[in-house]
Amino acid sequence: MGNDKVGTHGYMAPEGPGSPTAEIYSLGKVFYEISTGKTRERFPEPGTELVDAPASPALRELNEVVLKACEPDPRRRYASAAELGADLVLIQSGQSVRRLRALERQTALAKRLGAGLLALLALVGGPLLYHTAKVRRLRLAVAAERQRSVQSYLSEGQQHLETGDWLNSLGWFAELMNLERDRPDRAAVHRFRFEAIRRQCPALVGFGVHPGQIRSAEFSPDGHRVLTAGSDSSARLWDLAASAECVPPMRHRAGLRLAVFSPDGRTIATAGYDGVAQLWDTQSGKPVAAPLVHGSNVYSVAFDAAGQRLATASFDRTARIWDAATGGALTPPLLHPEAVTRVAFAPDGRRVATACRDGVVRLWDAASGQLAGPELRHTDHMNAVVFNPSGDTLLTVSDDGTARLWDVATSTERLRPMRSEAEVHFGAVSPDWERIATGGGNSGSLGEARVWNARTGDLLYQLPRQSRLYATAAFSPDGQWIVTGNVDGSVRLWAAKTGEPVPPVLWHSQAIWSTRFAPDGRRILTASKDGTWRVWDLAGAEAGCAALELESPARAAQFNSEGNELIVGLNTGAVIAWDSATLASRAVVGPRDGDCRVAFSRDGRFCVIAPGLTASVYDTQTGQPVSGPFRLAGRLVLAVFTPDGAAAHRPRRPHCACVERDEWQTVDRTAPPSVRDHERGV
């Protein structure tokens, strides 16, 4: 059984799978089926077209390629896919592969017959040389085209990498691996680059497709489930571990605007464009009360902190407060002059804030449904209302380009308006209420987002402008990070204190409508107009990584030959080794005076330390010098080691000497250095 060969009958080469020539054999059988319309078992029976139309040149040329690809003897097949591709290019250019094969056979025959027949074959040798040269030129053209593709893919990947778009860079570097898979040395470089980038990217740990557009998405309070609301008239509850729906779709008669969890995660409230809000049981996906009916679109829903009441806001110019257990109305309708777009309970549940399209925020007594204070006025549509944890401050944002903080007790502004240059579509607040993130933009203009000091109203920083509008933002539970979603489909992470971008950029194919952090702060949820939701584990970018504290800047670093120790040379001349498993450190060489240059041998066994115009070679295992010091003609720029550990140093022109040449010095560990002069830099 140990010698059994596993593969698809008819496609598997006689010698078995697992080699490049075996893959060429399988590819040839595929070409045979495509070009003849016959099954692989009937090979080498010619196609019907070759029998009925013997003068069909293109098919006969392709048949020649197929026959060589499927040679039983692997030594007579194409050696690589590139060689096969060159013959296909030859056919495409109108040349004859069959004629080339005949000439190649004549050449082989000439070699067997010996020098005595060379004169006899001279008549055919001329055409053979001509065609051979032509084929060589074509193959060189194929190689040149491949090299251009290599450079193009590499350039595209590096551009994405430099802009923080690491995930898109992986696609280009994967193409590089595929393009140069027949060159082991180059393929190894591409694989190393690909893996090094991939390991720094967040891990995609959850994914789902909601039919139609996703208009809202959020984590459950325990972080184990995801709730989405979509344009397909349904809300859907997903088990994050399985990326699968865990209850039947919760349906309305029209598209949904929003779906939210109750604080205990046992109930879901949905807001529909059918004029209905509905409460659902998260275990069964079934309604728990009668529909909560408005006269027009329900645009916003919010639970109180205890999960016992639900407030709804509608385009019918009313907001309402309902019993979350029975669905009964608890107060009269809260009447407004225009459509109501946002609603929120205060943390203590005593007040409800509503935002109206007339640019006014109103505060209501949640028990009686009566107004509880003067109007809080903006000059354009309202887009968000957020209470602080103590309930004494309210954040409002508006299309008038401002965010404002209000004293709930007095209905007066606590600070001057936080003013942007464009419409403000969202407002997000850090958990400690130290920072406020606002963003949006005007249609057809650049998107902008700003972060403010919530205590003073001062602008802390502005995030880079984007080609499309900022659509959403959220702070991490610890307040250290901000995640933003953009109408161009991009998701970006930022350091909340500084506004520095944290790569990579994450992408959907269409606008992002929701970004959320999980309760554990490690994962982010992104949901898009493209109908997909995704959960990314940010810890995936840090897995296996550790930060090493250095007392001064590093000059060079190298793993030892076993890979279990990282050796770092500092600009002080000190050399320190870290155990890669335990991160325990040991001093190899102590520091020196002045700025030092350091370089290591490839196996990390030896290092060169060059303070000023001298250099010495040290054993990194013992920390003892093995040669030197040697006098250098200039500051050390580069040191390379020969395979046996001997070092060759290349100093640059001295800064303060009139030297018109550069020098390359070779240093043996047991002999003085030799110097080779160059008229120009090496």
Sequence and secondary structure as in RCSB ss.txt:
>XXXX:A:sequence
MGNDKVGTHGYMAPEGPGSPTAEIYSLGKVFYEISTGKTRERFPEPGTELVDAPASPALRELNEVVLKACEPDPR
RRYASAAELGADLVLIQSGQSVRRLRALERQTALAKRLGAGLLALLALVGGPLLYHTAKVRRLRLAVAAERQRSV
QSYLSEGQQHLETGDWLNSLGWFAELMNLERDRPDRAAVHRFRFEAIRRQCPALVGFGVHPGQIRSAEFSPDGHR
VLTAGSDSSARLWDLAASAECVPPMRHRAGLRLAVFSPDGRTIATAGYDGVAQLWDTQSGKPVAAPLVHGSNVYS
VAFDAAGQRLATASFDRTARIWDAATGGALTPPLLHPEAVTRVAFAPDGRRVATACRDGVVRLWDAASGQLAGPE
LRHTDHMNAVVFNPSGDTLLTVSDDGTARLWDVATSTERLRPMRSEAEVHFGAVSPDWERIATGGGNSGSLGEAR
VWNARTGDLLYQLPRQSRLYATAAFSPDGQWIVTGNVDGSVRLWAAKTGEPVPPVLWHSQAIWSTRFAPDGRRIL
TASKDGTWRVWDLAGAEAGCAALELESPARAAQFNSEGNELIVGLNTGAVIAWDSATLASRAVVGPRDGDCRVAF
SRDGRFCVIAPGLTASVYDTQTGQPVSGPFRLAGRLVLAVFTPDGAAAHRPRRPHCACVERDEWQTVDRTAPPSV
RDHERGV
>XXXX:A:secstr
 TT   S TTTS TT SSSHHHHHHHHHHHHHHHHHSS GGGTTS  HHHHH TT HHHHHHHHHHHHHT SSGG
GS SSHHHHHHHHHHHHTT  HHHHHHHHHHHHHHHHH GGGTTTTHHHHHHHHHHHHHHHHHHHHHHHHHHHHH
HHHHHHHHHHHHTT HHHHHHHHHHHHHHTTT HHHHHHHHHHHHHHHTTS EEEEEEE SS EEEEEE TTSSE
EEEEETTSEEEEEETTTTEESS  EE SS EEEEEE TTSSEEEEEETTSEEEEEETTT  BSS  EE SS EEE
EEE TTSSEEEEEETTSEEEEEETTT  B S  EE SS EEEEEE TTSSEEEEEETTSEEEEEETTT  B S  
EE SS EEEEEE TTSSEEEEEETTSEEEEEETTTTEESS  EE SS EEEEEE TTSSEEEEEE  TTS BEEE
EEETTT  EEEE   BSS EEEEEE TTSSEEEEEETTSEEEEEETTT  EEEEEEE SS EEEEEE TTSSEEE
EEETTSEEEEEEGGGGTTT      SS EEEEEE TTSSEEEEEETTS EEEEETTT  EEEEE   SS EEEEE
 TTSSEEEEEETTEEEEEETTT  EEEEEEE SS EEEEEE TTS EEEEE   SSS   SEEEEEEETTEEEEE
EEESS  
